């Protein structure tokens, strides 16, 4: 994405203004009030249906459209808005530009235009709706499957309501900067699967709507980042040229392991006495503060 750079002296009104928080600081500032370290996202975002009706979820469109910025934007919106009703994220476009890394080498006008384009793509995929409140942007979360239905917290009562657990560590330990789009997509896929899962590249391409080369690249990224562990063994098969084939099984480790995610889910709100209204109020205060720091 080409963004025009800002040149010339700073406006007189900007002289003496403290530097805005960094991207990392801004992300922590908006996620901390949600009182959780993990976010439940319906598996329908990754894959829809089951059995013979299995088909790719909305994730595939981010990958085939090379929309890494959009994927990070969606995960941030979800992390903020899913914490409490009314499931909205209310923030100035300039603040969004900072947490999405769009304002680092661009004029404010160019950065805000880029934010609008990113959010428009999410809206076109029926993952959010957008509106305005005075000078702020109101982004409202919709159901993760792209159906356009209102968002409600998943409860797991039906197969279509099951969820994966997305750790805040993705943001706080810099994983969002270390991984490229294939690795980010494979992380979401892996989070939707049990430990020791197989992922044959050719078959998985049909399961998730992502090319086999992208799946292979994503696996390599996660292995290099030491987020994923691979077990390998030889399996006897008469169909192979040499009578044997390699069987690979994968397991997420560290903060992304099933055990770590279970622990995070149990302490999701930290204080069980905290009501949704308290969380919503704290999130709104954090977003207001972030907007106030916006240059």
N, C-alpha and C positions, 0 to 999 in steps of 0.2 A: 504494500500500500504506500503510495507516494504522498507524503505530507509536506507542505511548504514550510521551510524553516523561518524562524523569526529573526530579523536582523535589526540593527539600529539600537540606539540607547533606550533604556527603560523609561516608560512614561513617568512624569513627575509624581503622579498619584501612587506609583509603586515603590518610590524611594523610601527606605526604612522599613518596608514590610518584611517580616520574617519569611524565611524560605518555607515553602509548603512541605508537608511530610513526604517521605519517599513513598514509592509504590508499595513496598512491603509494609511500611508503617500504616499506610492507609487501609490496606487489606486487613491487617490485624485489628485495626480500630473498628471496622464494621462487622467483623465476625465475632469478636469477643463478647458483645452484648447478647448474642444468641444463646449463650450459656451451654454450649455443647462443643464437642470436638469431633463430631461425626454427623454426616447429613444423610438421611434416608432418601434415596432416589428410586422410583419404581423401575423395575427391570425392563419395563416396556420401552424405556428410552434407548436401551441397547438392543433388545430383541422382542418382537411381538408374537403372540400366539404360542402354541405348543404342539409337539408332535408333528403331524403332517401339515399343520397350518402355520408352522414357524415361518416368520419373515423378518427382515431387518427392521429395526426401530429407527427413530429420528437421528440417532448418532451417525448412521451411514451417510446421511446427506451432508453433515459437517465434513466428513472425511473426503467424500467424492468432490465436494465443492471447495476443498482446501481451505476451510474456514476455521483455522485454529483460534483466531481472535474471537470468533463467535462462540466457539465451544467454551473457552475460558469465561466469556461474558455470561453464558448461560449457567455455568457452574457457580459463578459468583452470585447471580440473581437468585438461584435456587438456595444457595447457602444463607442468604439474607432473608429472602421472602418466605421460605418454607418454615421458618422458626415459629411463627405465630400468625394468627389471623390479624388483618385481612390479606395476608400473603402478598404484600407489596414491598417494593424497594423505591423509596422516594428520595431523589438526589439530583443535584444540578449536573448538567451535561459535563461541565468542567471537572467535577469530581469523578465522574465515571471515566473521563479521559485519563485521569491520573491513575486510577486503580487498574485500568486496562493497558497502561503503558503507551497511550496514544498521544500524550502531550509532551513527551520527552524531547522532541525535535520538531515541533510544529507550532504554528500560531494558534492562539485560542480558538479562532474561528474554524481553522482546518481540523483541529482536534475534535471540536464539538460536532462538526459535520461527519467525521469518521464514526463517532459514537452513535449518531443517528442512523447511519447505514448499518452498523452492527446490530442495533436493536431492531431495526426494521426487518432484518433477516430472521431474527428470532420470532418476530410477530408473524411473518409470512409462513413460518413453519408451525404456526399455531401452538407455540410453547409459552408465549406471553401475550399480554395486551398492553398497549401504551396509551397514556393520557397525559394531560398537563394539570399542574396545580400551581397557579401563579407562575413563577419562573422555574419551577422544578419539573423533572420528568418522573412520572409515576409508572413504574413497570410492575404489572400484576402477573403472578405466576399462574400458568394453566397446567393441566395434567400432562405428565411427562411423555405420554404416548403420541402426542401430536394430534389428538382427536379434537382439540379446541374446548374440551370440557373444563369446568372450573376445577381448580386444584383443591384437593383435600388430603390431609395426611394419610399415608398408606397404613392400613391396619392388618394386612396379610390374611384377610378372611377368605379371599379367593385367589386363584392362581395368578390372575391379572393384577392383583394388588400387592404382590410380593415386591420386595425392594432389595437393592444393594446398599452397602454402607460406605459412603465416600468420606474419608478422613480429612479434617482440616490440615493435616500434615502436608497435604498436597500444596497448600499455600505457605504454611509456616516454615517448612524446611527447604523451600525453594524448588520443589519438584516441578512446579509449573514453569519454571525457567529452564530446568535441566532437560525436560522431555520435549520432543517435537510432536507434531500431530499424530503420527503413527503410534508413538509410545503412549500418548494420552488416551487414544481410542482403545488400545489394548489394555490399559490399566482399568478402564471402565468395564470392559468385557470380563477381565479376570476377576474384578470385584463382584461380578454377578455369578461366578462359578464356585464350586466347592474346592477345597484343597486337593491337590493331586489331579487336576483336570488335564485331559488331552486336548490339543488344539491343532489337528492336522490342517495345514495351511490351505490346501485346495478345498476341502470340505467346509472349513470355517468361513471361507470367502462367500459361499452361498448362504451360510447361516446368518451372517452379519452384514452382508452387502458391501463388503470391503475386499479389495483385491488381495490375492495371496501374497504379493510382494509387499504390500502395506502391512499385512499381518506379520510376515517374517521380520520386517524392519522394526515393528513395534515390539516384538518379542526380544529382539537384540537390544533395543533401547532399555527395556525393563531389566534385562539380565545385567547390562553394563551398569545401570544405576543401582544394582543390588536390591531391587524391589521384588524381583522374581527369582525363584530357585528352580532349577531344572534337574529332574532325575532322568537318567537314561539307562535303558537295558535292551538286550537283544531278545527278540521274540522269534521263535521258529515258525516259518510259514512256507507252504509249498508253492505259493504264487510268486515268491521272490526269486530272482535269478540265482542267488546264492543260497536260498533256503532259509535265510534269516532276514529280519528287518529290525530297524531301531524303533523303539517305543519311547516317546518323550512324555513326561508328566510334569506339570508346572504347579507351583505353590507360591502364593504371595507371602512375603516375610516382613519383619519389622513392624512398623506402625500399620502396615497394610494387611498383616496376617489376620486370620479369622479370630484368633485369641485376643489380639489387641483391639480389634473392632468390637468384639463382644464386651470387653471391659469399658470401652468408650461409650457404648450404647447404654450400659447400666448406669453410668453417671452422666447421662446426656444433658441434663439441666443443672447438674451440680447441686442445686438446692431444690429438693422435691416440693418445697412449699411455694416456690415461685410460680405465679400464675402467668398464663399466656399474655394477659394484658400488661403485666410488668415487663415481660420480654419485648413485646411490641413497642412499648414506650421507650425502653432502653435502646432498642435498635434505631428508632426514629431519632432519639437524641444524638446517637453516634453519627447518623447520616447528616443531621443538621450541623453538628460540629465540623464534620468533614467538609460540608459545603461552605461553612464560614471560613475555612482555611484555604478555600480555592482561590487562586490568583485571578 
